[in-house]
C-alpha cells in the first residue's frame, strides 16, 4: 500500500518539494475504495497512459521483480516516477481550484451539470455523448483526448461515466468546499468555526470529534452518563453517510422531474387511468405482466429492455408477485399532487371494446406524447437509481443497518420523515419535507408514513443480478 507519507518522503528524496496535504490530495483523487491508501491497481491508474492502449498492455505484461527495502530503483526510472507524481500533484492542484470556482457559483447544480452533458438522459456519459457535448460548444477534441478524459473519470472502467463518477470529477476534494454545493447558507463548517478553527486538522476528523462532544446522534447517541449508546465507525462511515445522502439528493431530483411529467400527462383532458390500463390488460384479467407492458411500450414506439421493465414493475409491485394490479399501475402513472390526482381520477372510462384497438384510437396525439414521456422518464429513472444502488453496494464502509440505527434515535425500529430530515441536516444536507416525501414514497412499502429496517435495506439494495451501469435509451425515435 502506498500512503501519504511514503509519497512525501519519496518526492523529497528526489528534490521535489510538496506538502503532505498535496500528497494526500493526490491519494484521495485516485483512492477508489476510500480506504485512505493506494492499492496496486489504484497506483496503476496514475502511472499507466490513459489513451495508448498498446503501451498500457505492453507495460502490464512485463515481468515483476522484487526490490528489497534497502534497494533502490534505477536512477532514471526513479527520477521519471518522481517527476510524474510531481506533475500529477501540480495539475491536480490547478484542477482543484477550478472545481472550487465552479461549485462556488450560486447557480451550481450537480445533476444539472450532468444532464448538460448527458442531454438525452441516458444516465451515463460515454464517448459519443462526450464528443457531441464538445462539438456543441465549438470545441474540437482529438480521439485520444476524449479517451483520456473518459478513462480518467471512469472509476469502475465500464466505458462510461455515471452520476457518481461525475461527482468525483467535478466536486472539490476539500470537504469545506464540498458542502457549499448544497446551498447551506449557515453550513456546519461555519457553525463549527465560531468556537474553533479547524484549519490545522482535517475537517471530517474535526467534525466527528465536535459531534461526539455535543452528543449528536450522527456519531453515537449519548446516555445520561455521556457514554455513546450507538457508536458509528468513525471517518469511513462518515464518508459512506455522505455518499448515501448524496444519492438521496439525486433520487429526489429524479422523482421531482418525474412528478412534473406526470402532472403534464394528467392535464391532458382525454387521458384516464382505466383506459390506459385496459390497453395493456387486453385479456381483462385485472393485472398486467412485465411482458404485456413491454409489448405495449413497443406499440407506443418505445424499446425498453426486459431488465428495465423488470425494474419498473419491481418499483410499484407491492406484494412482490411480479405483476401490477390496477391500483399499482395507477400509483405509477398518477401524480402525487392531490390537485392533479383529483383531475385524473375524476374522469370516466370509455365504454368501448378495446380488442384490436390501437393507442391512437383511444388517445389524442399530444396525449400519447405525454404518455410516452412518462414511461420513458420512469424507465430512465429506475435504471439510473439502480446504478446508484450498485455504486452504494460497492462501498466497503457502507453499513445500512448502522446508519438506520443512527437515524432511528428512539430505537423504535422506524424512521420518520422528521428524523431523516434532522439526520441529513446534521450531516450537511438541507432537504425540505417535500423533498423527503418523494423519498418516503419509494421506501414506504406498507404505506404507514414510516420506514422500517426491511424497507430501508430493500430500497437501497440492487434489484438485478447484473445491475445496469447506465440507462439505455428507451425511445426508438429519441426524446
VOROGU-795366 format. One record per atom (N, C-alpha, C, O, CB): x, y, z. Coordinates in steps of 0.02 Angstrom, whole numbers, plus 50000, padded with zeros to 5 digits. Last residue first. Glycine has a CB too. Layout:
BEGIN
XYZ...
***
This chain:
BEGIN
481975057748619481515061948656481695069148647481355073548675481505060148729481995043948499482275049048542481735053048576481145051948565482725053648502481395033448433481475039648396481765045348437481805051048413480815041748369481385023648528481715022348465481845028748427482355029348392481315017748423481715026248696481295028148640481675027348574482215030148566481035035348648482655022948791482025019048790481595020648730481165016648713481625020448852484365019748805483855024048775483215020048767483215014648739484105026848707484865013548965484845013148892484285017748866483815019348902484735005848869485845019649094485165019049068485185018748992485465023148959484725024749092487175009649161486925015849130486235014449102486065008749087487405018349074487374998249224487785003849246487605010249209487865015549225488525002349236486194986449287486444990649234486864996349261486714999049315485864993349192486574971449378486284978149379486594982549325487204982549318486374981349447486284956949370486784960549332486544967649323486324969649269486924957149261485244954649458485864950749466486434954049428487004954049452485764943649440484394968849528484524964249473485184960749484485644963449515484534967949406484304977549633483724973349619483874967949567483514962949563483154977549594485344982949769485234981749698484684976549686484614971849725485884979449664484604991549909484984985849883484844984849809484274985849788484814979349923483765001149956484455003149943484884997549917485474998549903484755005950005482534994849980482575000249930483285001849911483405003849853482235006449957482904985350080482624983250016482704988649962482904987249906481884981350024483294993250188483794989050154483544986950085483934986850037483954982850196482044999650216482665003450207483174999450167483455001850117482965005350276481174989150240481054993650183481684997550166481824998650107480474998550200481774983850356481704979750296481604984050234481904982850182481114974850305481654994450447482324992250425482284988150361482704988850317482654988150480480355006050394480645001050438481294998450409481465000050352480144995250450479755022150387480215017550353480475012550404480785014650453480805021350317478065028450376478685027350412479115022450370478865019150325478555024450484476805028650322477155035050329477795034550370478035039550397476685040150360476335016450290476185018750358476545025350374476575027450432476395013450408476445008750171476045014850172475855017050243475295019250255475415013850132477314998550150476684996850184476245002950197475725002450229476834993350249478405004550088478024999550050477354998050083476864996450048478434993150044479265017750081478695015850123478235010950086477735012950057478305022050145480235021649986480405017050040479795013950073479815008050092480815020750092479615030249895479995024549870480105019349925480085013349912480665026949842479015039749976478595035949929478955029749903478645024649891478385040349870480115045550038479665041350077479225037050032479085031250048479225045650123480625053549936481005047649959480545042849995480575036749985481585049750005479625063049934479745059049874480155052849890480045047549862480105063249820479775068650057479155064950045479225060749981478905055449976478555069850038480925075850049480965069350081480325065350071480335059150077481105070150154480415087449986480935083449955480925076349983480915071449945481625086649965479535091850086479255089750021479765085449984479585080449953479055095849978480415095450185479965089850197479665087250132479545081250124479405091850246482055098550111481395100750136480965094550149481135089050126481045105550084483715096050162483145093650125482505096550155482435096950216483125085850125485345099550167484715102850182484165100350137484125102450079484795110350176486685091350239486225091250182485555094350203485245092150251486115083950157487555089650348487685094850298487245095050238487395098550189488365094250276487205080850445487745078850401487845083650342488165081950292487625071850375486135086550505486725085550546487335083650504487905084650525486595080150599485225085350398485485091950417486115091450459486575095450452484945095950454484945071650403485265074550344485575081250360486135082750338484765075250287484295071150527484915067450517485305070250457485915071050460484785059950507483145078550501483615080850551484295077550543484815080750549483345079550622482535070350403482705077350388483235079950437483725083150416482075081750392482305058750475482755058550418482985065550399483565066550381482415055250358481385063350569482035060650592482535060550535483125062150545481945053650621480305066850485480645072050526481335069750549481805073650549480215073750587479915054550434480155059750389480545065050426481065067450402479575062950351480515041250541480015046050518480335051050469480945051550465479685049750577480895024550550481175031250536480605035550509480265033850461481765030850484480855011550674480535015350620480875022150612481115025050661479785016250634481305005950786481305001750727480995005050667480885001950615480934995350742481465014050892480785011650880480755006650823480245003350813480325017450865482545021350945482555013950944481865010850933481705005750963482855011351009482565034850928482155032250983482145024650986481765021851026481455034850976483335037150813483575039250879483205036150937483495034850989483535046750884483675031650676483145029550722483355030950794483535026350831482975021950712484915035050626484345039350611483765037950659483415042550681484105038350537485675024450676485845031250694485265036050681485135040550721486465033550655485075013550615485035014150688485225021150712484975023450763485495008950721485425015950482484715015950502484655016950577484235020750600484375009250481486805014150492486545020850476485805021250496485585026350523486635022450401486845000450519487135005150567486865012250555486725015850602487905005150562486254995250402485934994250467486184999150518485795001850557486054987050491487184998850303486505001550301486145000850368485765005250388486104998150246488725003150295488344998650337487645001450344487525005850385488684997650408490045005450190489335006950198488995001450238488974995650216489005007750129491345002550160491225005550225490485006950238490305009350292491615011950231491364998050030491504993250084491314995950152491144992150197492244991450083490295001049904490635004549958490744999750017490254997750049490235010849980489504994149817490224993349809490624996949862491234996049866490434995849740488234998449845488414991549865489164990349859489434986049894488044986549821488245010849783488235010449856488455003549879488825003049929487535012049883488205006549649488775010449673488815010249749489355009549778488725017749649486965000549646487554996449634488175000049661488604996949692487644994949559486165011749666486165006349715486785001949708487105000049758485535001949708486425018549547486635021549611486645016349666487085016449709486165027349630485825009849457486545011049453486815014149517487365012549539486705015549392484505011749498484825005149508485585005749503485945002449540484555000149455484335024749454484325023449526484625016549542484955015649593483605023949554484355022749315484855026949347484905025549422485455025349450484705034349334483215014649301483865012049281484435016049313484935013249335483935012149205482225023249347482335016849382483015013949364483345010949406481775011849365482345033849253482445034949324482605028449361483075028149400481835038149355482015027549132482675030549140482835031549214483405030349236482715037249103480695023749160481205018649144481905021449155482335018149184481125016349071480055036249183480045030849233480625026049221481005024449267479375027049230480265042349061480565045249121480585040049177481085039549213480165051449144479505033948976480235034848966480575037349029481095034849049480365039648907478215036049028478515029449031479285029849023479655026549060478225024848976478095049848999478025047349068478355040549075478725039349123477285046949088478235050348861478725053748903478695051248975479215050649007478615061348900477085043348824477755040648808478285043848853478725040348879477925042048733476135052548870476165045848899476835042648885477135039448929475595041448872476375063448788476465064248860476515057448894476905056648941475875068248890476035057648665476715060348676476855061048750477405059348773476805067148640474695055048688475165049448679475885051648688476295048048715475075046248611474215068148690474165063948750474645058048746474965056348796473445061348759474425072148558474775075548612474765071548677475255071748715474475082348624473525063148492474245062948478474645066248535475145063448558474405066448411472265055848602472505060648553473265060248546473605057448589472285067748572471775038448623472035044848647472285049248590472475046848537472605043648697471205028048548470945029748614471155036748636470755040448664471185024648665471865025948433471135025448429470815028048494470225029948495470915018248416473175025848467472915032148440472165031848423471865036848403473305034148377473315012648508473345017948558473055024448531472725028148568474065019048580472085002048431472755005048433472735010748484472195013348500472985007548362471094987748472471184994948468471924996848468472334993748501470824998348527470854974348489471104976548424471204983948418471384986348364470644974348372469724977448615470024972148575470224974848506469794977448469469544966248567469004986648684469704988148672470054982848630470634983748611470074988948738467464993348660467814986948659468534988248639468674990548584467464981848610466975006748770467135004048704467464997148713467704995548767467615008748664466665018448858466265012248851466375009448781465935009648739465505013648864468045025548944467645025048883467275018348882467535013248903468085025648820467955031649114468245027549061467775027249002467175028549008468405020449086467945048349180467635041849168467985038249110468255041249065466895042749152468965057049298468735055949229468455048949221468715044149250469305057149180469525058549422468825060449415468545059249345467955060249334468745067649432470865055949418470425050549440469685052249434469265047749440470585048749511471365068549373471455062449334470955057049354470655053949310472165059849344471015078049469470845079149398470845072649359470395071349318471335084149366471585072049581470855072649577470625073849505470125071049482470605078349622472935073749550472675067049559471905067049552471615062649521472875064249629473125087449553473165083949488472855076949493472555074549445473895083549465472915089349693472545093149643472535089549576472005088749545472855100149634473855081149755473145079649762472725083249710472235080449685472905081549832475325075249682474925081149698474185079549699473915076949651475065086849649475795063849622475735063949695475275069649717474885069049764476425064549728474995057949470475425062449508475305061849583474785059549605475315069649487474885041049408474565046949436475065051349474475515048649507473995044849483475675029949371475515035049322475255041549353475385046949327475005032349273475865021749483476425023049438476295029049393476745032949379476565016849395474615020749538475135024049577475725025949532476045031049542475375019549635474015013149437473785020049449474305023949489474425029849475473115020049486474665001049454474765004649391474565011949400474905016449374474355001449334474114997949577474834998949573475015002649508475455006949508475214992249575472784996349544472955001349594473705002949592473905008649605472744999049664472844985549453472644992149430472864997549479473095002849458471894992449419474394976349483473664977249487473494984249463473934988449454473404975949558475764969749401475454975849427474694975449425474404974249373475694981949386476924956949454476424959649408476114965749441476184966749501475884954349390477734950549548477984951649481477484954149431477604953649370478264945449455477374949549678477184943949635477374945049562477184941049519476444942649641477554959149780478124955349755477954949449712478344944649708478524953049811476634968049826476634961349856477194956849829477284951349854475964957949844476874979949752476894980049825476964973049855477324972149904476274983349853477664985749621477344979449639477394978349715477914976049739477654973549600478434996649587477734997849607477364991549629476794991949652477365001149551479734991949557479644998249595478934998849624478855001449679479785004149550479554981049476479794979949544479674986149587479534985549647480544978249543479244987349355478724983449391478914982549464478494983049508478624976549357480504993049328479904997249332479354993649371479034996649415479654999049261481334981949322481454987049373480844991449383480684993249439482064991349353480764975649208480774972249273480864977349330480514977049380481344967049276481074984849111480364983749128480314980349195479874981849235480004979549073482464983049110482184989549127481444988949147481224992249194482264994349067482564969849069482814971749135482534978449157482374979449216483584972049134482084970148941481714966348990481924968449061481504968749106481824958848980482244987348879482474980448886482034976848938481664980048974483224980248907481124997648780481494996048841481714988748842481404984548809481064997548903480695006148663481054999748659481454998348722482064997948719481514999648599479185013448595479735013248643480075006448641479765001548619479495014848714478025014248522478645016548490479245016748536479755019648519478535023348461476935008348572476975015648580477605018648549477715024648549476945017448653477234995348555476724998148511476695005748515476475009148469476034995148529478144994248660478384993548591477884996448542478074999548493478514986348575477274995048765477755000548756478065000348686478215005448657478315000148810476634982948747476264989048732476724995148727476584999848690475744990248786477684973948781477344973548715477014980148698477084982748643476834967848715477964977548912478484978348861478184978248791478394982048747479024972748867476754973948972476984980848974477494982148919477464987148884477274982649043476764960248950476234964348920476434971648918476294975148870475574963448959477874956549026477874955248954477344959348918477454961748862477764947848940477474959749158478004963549125478014962649050478154967349013478674961549154475644959249164476304956149171476834960549138476664964649095476304948949140474294966449251474704966349190475394963449207475684965049259474784973549160472604962849302473304963949316473694963649250473454961049200473584958749367471354959949258471414964049318472124965249340472244968349392471034961049373471114953549141471254949249200471324953349264471344950449318471884945249188470844957249005470404959249060470484954849122469994952649152469674959149037471724955548906471324949748923470854951048982470514946549006471774943848939472444967348899472004965748842471544959848857471024959148825472414964348780473064977948982472724971849006472204969648955471604970148967472394973049076473344989248905473874984448919473584977748941473824972448921474354987148974472154995848895472544995048834473114989948844473334986848796472835001748811471774996649027471424991748985471784990748918471734985448887470704993948972472575007349070472685000649098472374995349052472674990149040472395000149169471995017848998472705016248989472865009249013473235005548981473155021449025470705017749051470805016248980471535014348967471665009748928470605022248937470995021149185470665014749169470785012849096470945007149081469915015149184471555034149183471945028349205471645021749183472015017149164472015028449280471375045149042471145042449106471505035949120471725032549074470365041449106471435059448937471785053848968471445051749033471265055949074472515055648982470885070548881470625064148858470955058148891470795052448875470705063648783471565081648934470855080548951470585073748930470095071448959470435085848919473065081749016472775080048951472045078048961471925072948994473185074348915473545082949143473185088749116472885087349047472495091449022473665094649111474265071549166473615072149199473205077949172472595077949176473705073049274475455074649100475015069449073474305070149102473815069349066475295062549087475965084249188475815086149119475335081049086474885083049050476465086649077476165076149299475675081649303475475083849233474895085349220475955087549343477185068049253476535065049267475985070349273475415069249254476565060949332478215077549244477995074049184477305071049194476885071349150478505068549164478345081149378478155086249329477895082949265477405085349235478745090749312478785068949430478145071749452477895077049403477305077249387478215074849523480055067749374479525063149354478845065849372478365065149333479635056249388480715077649446480645078349373480095073849347479705075749303481315076749337480665071849571480315078249560480225079549485479715082249465480715084049593481455060549553480745059749570480355066149557479775065949535480665057549642482715066349530482395062249478481645061549490481245061949444482725055249475482925072649654482895076649592482545072749536482135075549500483605078549569482955061649738482435066749747482365070849683481815072349661482595071349806484105055349693483465052049686482895057049691482415056849653483375046549740485085064649732484985063049661484305059849649483965061449600485545058449636484945064149871484845070549836484715069349761484275072549732485465075149844485295050849896484615053249911484465059649873483915060549846484535054249987486645051749861486195047549821485465049649833485075049949786486305040049837487045059649968487095062349901486655058349852486335061149808487835062349877486855050650070486435056650068486465060050001485975063049978486635061450123487855041250038487155039350040486695045450034486195045249998486995035450103489025048850051488855045749987488115044149984487775045449934489275039349975488955051950189488945057250139488755054650071488365057850035489615060750136489095038950240488475042750252488405048450202487865049550175488475045550324490405036250201489855032350172489195035850181488765035650137489835025350202491075045350283491115046050211490545042350176490245044850129491795043550184490765039750407490545046550392490565047950317490115051250291490995051650429491415027550399490685027550399490425034550382489915035150348490415025250466492725032550405492505028850346491735028650342491455029350288492785021750346492795038850532492865042750470492595039050409492285042150366493595044550459491715029150637492225034150625492205037150556491675037750525492885031250637490625021150650491255018050633491765023050611492215021550571491155012850579489585024650796489725024550725490405021250713490715018850760489715031550695488645017450926489285020150903489345019550828489175014350800489865016550938487505021351037487575018250972488165021350938488175027350923486935019050929487845027251156487445021251158487475017451092487475011351091486725022951175489225035151231488865033851169488495027151173488795022051190489345033851110488955042251390489275036851353488885035451289488275034751292489325030351396488365051151476488815053851425489165048551384489635050051347489325058151457487405047251560488085047151587488595049651537489185050251553488265040351609486275047251484486325052251536487025052651565487225057851591485835050851591486955043651319486515042451375486615047751427487015052451417486625035451405486995048151150487295048751216486765047651270486215050251266487615055551225487315040150995486865043351041487135042951111487465038151130486185040151037488535044850879488325039950929487875043250978488025048751002488935036750964488545052650764489115048350779488925043050829489135037350823489705052450804487265058350760487585056350698488155051550711488255046750673487835062350660486775063150877486645056150863486975053850800486985047850786485905055050858487915073050975487475072350917487375064950901487825060850910487775075950855488675076951083488195071451093487725070651036487175067951044487805072651155489665085951074488995088751081488465083451093487905084951112488825092751018490755077451059490745081851117490045084751128489845085851186491255087551107490415071550938490435067350998490385071651061490035070051108491075063050999490575082750856489915079650863489885075250925489385075250961489745075550800491925085250865491465090050895490765087250902490395089150948491455096450854492415073750798492595075050867492105079750900491875078450956493305077850872491895075050668491735069250708491855070550782491455068650824492145063250685492505087250632491785086850638491565080950679491125081450721491465086550569493855083550629493635088750675492875088250686492645088850743493815095850647493835074150527494065072250594493805077150646493575075250700494835071750597493405082350422492975076950444493185074450513492745072650553492985071150395494495091650407493825093850428493395088150455493065088950506493475097050370496065089350480495605087650427494895088850450494725087150507495695080350403496775104050557496595096950558496115095650501495795100250476496285094850627496945117450548497545113450558497405105950562497865101950570497895115650619495695123250538496145123650480496765119250487497075117550437496365130850470494625124350624494875117650608495395117550553495515112350523494305113150589494435134850754494645134950685494945128150667495475126450693495155140650672493005135450857493675133050846493825133150771493395131850730493765125850874491795142050864492115140150926492835137750916493235138050963491725134750959491445145050736491295150050787491665148550852491815153050891490535150450799491655134150658492205139050663492055144650712492495148650728492345141950595490445127350658491005124650696491545129850707491855129950760491295118550660489705135150571489495134750641490065132150684490165134450740488885130250649490385132950453490385139650481490185139550554490455143250595489915144250441490125119150435490805121550443490815128350475491215129550521491165121850375488765118550416489045115550476489755118150489489955119150546489055107950471488165134350350488425127450345488695125050412488835128950457488965127050292487005143350311487325142750376487595135650381487285131450414486835144450435486655140750180486895147450197487245147450265487735151150275486315152350197486925127450082486805128950153487085135750169487695136650172487115123550198487025122249952486675128449963486515130050035486035133550049486055128249926487785111649919487115110149940486735116349962486185115749989487125105049995489055115649892488635114049835487915112749855487465112749813488915107949798489745117150010489445123149980488975121449923488525125449907489995127749955490345105350044489705106950075489365112950043488755113750048489795108150148491565105949973491035101449952490355103449981489855103249946491205094249974492405114350043492085116949982491525112449958491055114849927492605117749927492725106150150492485112850163492115115650102491595118950108493065117450182493275094650095492585094450120492295101350132491695102350126492565090450185494185094749947494145097750013493425097850037492995100850005494445104850013493915091049817494125085949865494035088449936493825084649980494845083949853492465096949726493115097949758493275092449808492825089549838493135104749793491715088049592491645090449660492335091349692492765087049684491225085449702491965082549468491855089749471491825092449543491905098449553491215091549436492245068649485492645072649438492575080149451493065083749446492435071149367491325063649573492025063449593492455067949548492955070649570492295056249590490175065449492490255069149555490995069449575491255074749592489835065949611490385055949395490385063049376490485067449437490845072449435489725064949339490175044649470490845045849442490925053149421491455056049428490985041249383488805046549494489275046449550489985047749526490365051449558489235039749587488225046149362488195052249404488685052349462488955057649478487505052949431489485037649257488815038349286488805044449333489325047549343488615031849324490305035949109490335039649172489625040549198489215043749166490685046549162490945020849029490515026749033490565029849103490845026849149489775024749018491715009649035491685013148971491235019148972491135022348920491455008548919491915003949155491395000849114491285004649048490825003049011490745000549153492795007549262493055005049198492535001149158492674995849130493665000649210492465013949376492355006749375492525003549308492414997549298491625005249392492835027249344493145023849401493035016249401493475012549424492875026749465493115037449225492765031049230493085026749284493545022949271492775027449162493955048349214493335049149253492995042549268492625041949316492865053749216494995043549136495155046849199494545047349244494595046849305495445053849187494345038849024494705034149067494865037249135494875033749186495345031749033493845051048970493395045748993493745040949041493465039149093493125041848934495035057748938494555060648985494105055249014493985054949075494135066148951495595048948844495945050448906495485053348959495525051549018496525055348893494645049548742494765043248777495105044348844494925041248894495195038548734494815062848705494175060648731494245054148770493945053248823493665059848674496145062348659495965066848714495305064648746495245064648807495925074048691496065053548551496475051748609496305055948670496315053548726497215052448592495255061148463495005054848491495395052948554495105050948604495055049148440495255078848497495535072848466495265066648500495075066748559496305073048468493965090748485494365086448528494615080448488494235077348451493965084248589493465106848462493675100948425494155096948469494695099348487494015102848358492095115348516492745113148538492925106648502492585101648511492765112248615490795120748510491305122848462492015121248485492475125148476491255130148449489875114548587490195120548616490795122748575491245126048600490395119248688489545103348518489025108448527489305114948555489005120248546488485105748574490735096148535490565098748469490035104248474490075109248438490315093048423490635092148668491155096848649491005100048581491135105948571491835093348647489495083648656489495089248701490025094448682489875100348678489605086948773489935073648569489385078048548489365084348591489235089848566488715074348552490895067448650491095070448586490565075548562490735080948539491195064948532490095062548752490615067448767490825071148704490925077248704491215064148800489315053348680488995058848717489495064448731489335070348721488695056248784490305044548634489905048448587489565054348620489515059748590489395043948554490825039248757491255042748708490845047248663491015053048654491655037648667489575042648885490065038448851490435042548799490375048648797489725032348818488795045049033489145048848981489665044248950490135042148983489485055249010487145040249086487865039249084488155043349026487805044948978488045031749076485805042349074486045040149139486785038949141487045036849192485695033949159485255047848964485415040748960485655037949027485705031949035485935039648907484735060848929484545057448991484655049848986484205046049003483825058849007485245068248829484715063448810484495059248869484105054548861484955059048754486275075548883485645079048867485085074348848484495076248852485765083848810487445074848974487015069148956486315071748938485835070348973486985063949014487825088148997488225083848954487795078148928487775076748868488845081048992486785092349075487025096849022487445092948972487425094348912487425102649053486675082649169486205082349113486365087449059486115086849003485505083349139487715087149253487745080549223487295080049162487495077549110487545075149275487225099649292487845099249252487895092449217488085092049158488465100349296486125095449366486025099749308486635099649262486555099549201485885106949330486735088749468486375084749418486205088949357486155086349301485735081949448487345100449531487725094649509487365090649455487655089349402487865090149568487315116849511486845111349518487165105149489487255104749428486155112949483487585133849548487885127249542487375121749556487035121949607488485126449589487265147049557486805142749517487075135749507486845132149463486675145949450488305153149627487645152549659487155148049622486685145449652487325159349667489885145049627489385148849590488695147849621488525142249641489385146849515490715136249687490565142349724490045146649689489785151349719491195146349735490985126449598490465124949647490305130949690489805130949726490685119149691491995132949518491355130749489490825129949543490265132349535491455124249451493035134949608492725140749575492035138949547491565142849553493175143349518493325121749638493085126149691492745132349662492225134649687493675128349736493775117149514493195114149545492895118749598492285119649601493375107349577494915125149498494355125849451493715122849480493175125749472494515122549384495695120049601495495127049602494905128349556494455132149572496085131549583495875107049552495505108049614495265115249621494715116549644495935106149674496695109349442496005107049431495585108149493494995109949488495985099649410497875112849511497555117649464496825115749453496385120049452497935117849397498145101149582498035107449617497675112549574497235116149597498695110249641498345092249479497775091149523497615097449562497035099049574497915085349571499535097349427498925097749387498305096649430497785099849418498945092649330500395094649536500315101449511499655102149473499275106749484500915103349465500285080649547500095084949604499965092049580499485095249601500645084849657500765076549422500085074849443499845079449499499285081849498500055067549466502085081049428501635084049380500905082549399500475086949392501785081549309502555072349531502615079649538502115083249492501765087749513503325081949522502385059949474501995061649533501985069149544501485072049565502275058049595503355061649369502645060249354502205062149414501695065549405502555052749336504525063349441504275068949400503545067849382503155072649379504695069649337504625050649499504565056549542504285062449503503865066049528505245058349572504785042849383504205041849426504085047949471503515050049480504295035549469506025047749337505435048349295504795047549337504315051349327505445043149239506865044049444506785051149427506145052249386505775056949398507385053649388506775030149437506555033649497506425041049483505935043849506507065032949553507345028049311506655025949324506385029649384505815032049383506625018349336508635033049326508195036149276507465034149287507015038149273508415034249206509135024549431509085031749439508595034949390508185039049409509765035049431508225009849476508745013049436508615020549434508035022749436508765010149364507695009149648507585008649576508175011549539508585015249567506925012249556508625001749785508325007449750508165005549678508465000949650508785013549753508564992649942508754993549872508364999349842507865001649869508624987149832508094989650068508704993750064508954994749992509504997449983509244990650105507004981550041506894987950074507494992550067507414998650061506754986750148507154974549873507204974249946507124981249975507154986249939507874971249967506104970849745506584975849767506584975849844506064976949875506414983049739505734958649620505744960849689506274966049702506824965849673505844954949735504824960949469505424958849504505434962049573505174967649583506074960649464503674955949339503834959549401504494956949430504694951249417503264958849452503694957149162503774953249222503944957749282504314962549276504324947949213502424965649068503134964849088503174961149154502744961849198503484971649094501114968349043501354961449032502074960349053502304954649055501274959648960500944981849060500614977349108500884970249102500864966449151499864977349098501594987048948501854988249015501574983349066501934980949109501704995449037500724982748845501424980648847501724981448917502074976948941501834984748796499534989348880499554982148878500274979548883500414974948921499234979548813499935002848867499665000348931499724992748935499924989948986498935002448940500275003048732500795004148782500575001748851500974998948889501005011548784499005000848675499554996348661500104996848714500364991848738499854997648592498245011848718498075005148740498645000248731498764995948774497465002648703498425027048764498825022548724498725015348748499075013048794499575024448726497695034648856497445034148788497825029048745497555026948693497485040848755498345033948981497625033048976497405031448905496965027248895497275039149000499805025449045499495030249000498755028748990498545022848991499845030248931500065022449221499975019949153499625025049109499195028749133499565013349154500095028949346500725028349308500625025949236501055027149194501195023749343498795029549402499225035549400499775034849348499895039449309499535036949468498305016949395497915022249362498305028749358498165033049315497265023349399499175010049477499255009349404498855014649367499055016649312499025002349382498655012749602499295015849583499405015549508499675020149478499875012249619497555004349599497445011649600498075015349581498045020549548497215013849670498214992049602497794993749544497655001249541497625004049487497134989749546498834992949728499244992449667498834994349606499074997949562499514985249659498015005849827498174998949811498584998749747498675003949714497524994549804498295018749931498285017149860498475009849852499035007849869498775021749819497185024250063497805021250038497745020549962497215021649933497945014350072495935027450111496495031950125497175029050108497685031050136496495033950197494925020050063495235017450124495855021550143496245019450186495435010150115494105021649947494075026350002494345023550068494045024450121493365028650013494215014849830493825011549884493815015549948493565013249999494105004649897494975023749752494305021649730493895018649786493285019749790494365016749674495985036149757495785031049806495075028849793494605031749821495865033849878496345046749681496395040149650496175034449696496185028649676497105038949628496115057749763495845057849695495855050949663495415049349622496235062849652496825054549878496095054649881495775054849812495215052449803495875060649921498155056149834497905049549854497145049449851496855044649825498155047749924498205070049813498325065449757498035058549773497715055449731499085064849742498005074449942497515076249891497585071649831497085069649801497605083549870499185069950003498545067150023498005068549971497575064249958498335069950092500115078149942500145070949931499485067549949499255062949915500715067849972499715090449994499735089449921499715081949906499345079749862500365092649890499935088150130499245089350106499195088350031498695085750006499015096350125501295087650137500935081350147500205082050125499895077150103500955079250221501955097650000501715096650069501375089850075501185086750025501235102250090503445096049902502715096449908502525095249980502915092150018502365091149860504845097249809504535099649870503775100049864503515104049825504825106449888506045086049760505415089049739505015090849801504855086449842505005084349692507175078149776507255085449774506625089049748506665094349718507845087349730506965065149802507115066849733507095074449721507015076749665506615063349686506605065149933507245061949916507445063249844508035062649827507195054349928505335070649918505865074549950506555071649934507035075349923505755074750026504635059849860504735066049822505295070249852505685073249815504085070049820504685050549967504965048849901505105055149860505635055749829504495044149863503975057250066504685055750076505025054350009505575056649997504765049750123502675057650005503015063750027503765062750033504155066850009502725066250094502405044049991502465048249932502845054649948503275056849911501775049849902502355040650127502835037250083502945041450020503515042249997502575030150064501325048250177502005049750200502525046450156503075049150148502095047450271500185042350109500375049350100501105050650118501465053750079499935053750142500545025450049500205030450090500515037350080501035038050047500235028450164500225011349964500615017449957500255023049994499725025249972500725019249882500424994050000500005000050000500445006250000500965006450032499535000050061
***
